């Protein structure tokens, strides 16, 4: 009886995949002003609060990630400038982190890509401020010693689709709609 139960558990793991928990992450973002000036862009980080990557054999077949939007931080500035920009990013001007403290990404597909450096395209649903849209990005996926890593090339998404809008009316037109990101997550 124990043997049959073990085989059933093993078969279900092979059929549905094996989940690995995120053990490290690096999420970097870039935002740009439309007008070219000395400070025409800003960049920073946001932390992954939790997540998992689902494997079937040695292939990534899914995953879920929760981003801690309260951790959003401009890294190109320091002092008062950094404090001011972080405040804008966290308040109603942009991400409203008090109301929406997390964002999420759910992997829905992993396909081959014709790029030697980033041979996969990871597709999924990004949810920011309660709005969900499909996005995809080129990625390099590696697996060694029980650790799987997904590392993206730089990719963009349209912040307007997620209602990330500078709330001061006309001023929003000086900020580029595209936000660039790179993502690297490792799970074990």
N, C-alpha and C positions, 0 to 999 in steps of 0.2 A: 504494500500500500504506500509506504514512504517513497519507494522508487517511482511509482506512478505520479505522485504529487510533485516530486522533484522534477521529473520530465515535463510535467504540465507547466510548472513555473519557468523552467528553462525555455520551453517553446514559446511561452507568452512573451518573455524577454526578447527572444529573437524576432518574433513577429512585430512587436510594437516598438522595439528599440530600447536602448539603455541610456538612462539619464545621467549626465555628469554635471556636478555643481561648479559654478564659476568660482575660481580661486584667485584670479587676478584680472584686472581690466585697465584699459587706457582709452578714454573717449576724449577726443580733442575736436573743438569746433572753431570756425572762422566766420565772422560776420563782416559785411562790407558796406561802406557808404557809397552812394552813387557818385557823389562829387569827389573828385580827386584832391586830396589835401595831405598835409603831413601825417595826419592820423586817419587815413581812409579805411582802416580795417582794425578789428580787434579779434583776439583769439583767446581761447581758454579751455577749460576742462569741465567735465561733469562726471560724477562717480556712478558706477553700477552698484545698486543697492543689493541686488540678488539676481540670480539667473541660473539657467541650466542649458546644456547643449544635449540634444538627443541624437544618439548614434544607432545605426543599424549596421552591424559589422564594423567596418572602418569608415563608413560614410555618414556624414552629418545629414539627418533627415528632419530636424526640427530644433526648436529652442525657444526659450522665453527669457526676456531680460527686463528688469525694472531699473530705471534710471532715477537717481535721487536728485530731483531738480532743485532742491534746497542747497545742493552742493555746487551749483553752477558758479564758476569763478573765472574772471578775466585774468589771464596770466601775462598779458603784454603790458600791464600797468602795475603800479604800486602806489601805496599811500592813499591820499584823498581821491585821486583819479580812479583807482581800482575800487575803492569803497563806493564811490558814486555810481560807476558803471554796474557793479554787482547789484546795487540797490535797484537800478533801472531794470536789469534783467530779471530780478526776482519779483518786482511789484507788478501792478496792473499795466505798466508800460509794455511789458513783453510776456513773461511766462506765468505770472500770477501764482507763484509757488505756495502761497498760503492756502489758496483754493485748490490748486493742482500740484501737490508736493512730489508726485512721481509722473514719469512718462514710461512707456513700455514699447518693446519691439518683440514681435512674434515671428519666427522664421516659418515661412510657408513653403519655400522651395529652395533647392540648391541645384544649379544647372552648370554645365560646362561652359567655359568662356574661351575664346580664341586669343588669349593673352598669356604668354609664358610666365610672366611675373605674378599674375593674378588669374589662375586658371579656372576659377569658379565665379558664378554670379549668385549671390544670396538674395533671395526675395522674401519680403515679409510685410507685415502690417505695423506701421509706426503709429502710436497713439500719443498725442501731445495735447494738453488742455481739453481732454475729452473728445477730441477729433481724431479719427482713424483714417489713414490713407496708406495705400500700397507704395512701397519704395523698393529699390534694389540697388546693389552695389557690387563692384568687382572685389573678389577676396582671394586670399591664399589660405588654404586650410591644411594644417599639419597635425599629425598625430604621432607621439613618441612617448614611451614609458608611461602609458596610461593617461597622458595629458593631451587634450585636443585644443588647438588654437585656431581661431578665426581672426585674420588680420585683413582689414580692408585697404584698398587704395582710397585716395581722397574722392569723395562723392558729394553730391548736392541734393538738397530737397527744398521745396518752396514753402517758406514759413507761413505765407498767407493761407495755405490750405489747412493749417492748424490753428488759425486765428491768433497767430503770434504777430500782433500788429502794434506798432507804437501808437498809443492811444491819443496822441496830440494832433490828430487830423493831418494837416499838410506836412508836418515833419516826417511822416511815414514815407513820403515819396523820395526822401533823400537816402533811404536805407534800401540796399539791394534785397530783393525777395529771396534770393538763394542763400542758404546757409551751407557751408562746406563742413564736412566731418571726416575724421578717420576713427576707426574703431579697432581695438585689439582686445579680445577676450580669450582667456584660457580656462578650461574646465577639467576637473579630475573626478 
